[in-house]
Amino acid sequence: MSKTLPMKPPPPRAPAVIEQLPALELELADMKQQIAETSLAAYQGKAGGRENLAALHSAIEVCKFQIDCNQAAHGLALQNDRDAVAAWRATLQANPKKAVEGVTKTECCRRCSFELGCAISGEACAHPIKVKGVSPGLRSDTKIRALFTAAAEEIKMLHRGPDAYD
């Protein structure tokens, strides 16, 4: 049974870290507004007053800490996202014929996109007919050459090698 390659890497996680920051800041502001009432209940000896105050204090500290950690979490998420794209590209490079499935004489394969670049080069388009070859700086990469050759074979352009850039 042949292995199916993913069309794209997993969705990025870094944007969600940044997107959550405003909600956390609102949550913190809401909890701070509860301080006076909760502390008064503790001073008045109401049932659970001190426990509720301690829980609010803990929740505020955790929320502040999470906000303070946003930059570190975002940095790690960015690295994880880069690693996921690199792993996806490695999967493509390990399976060149499957990676370029769907390439035609006029259209790039379905794995090429503006966001992720060319499935062959990982950068600018390296379509065997549209661009005619791999850019000189990438020609020495055997994995990119294998992807280009697989694309050329897929569209029946066997005479076009990765060096055919002119």
Summary of the structure (lengths in Angstrom):
residues: 166
radius of gyration: 26.7
end to end distance: 39.6
largest distance: 88.1
contacts: 444
relative contact order: 0.12
helix: 57%
strand: 1%
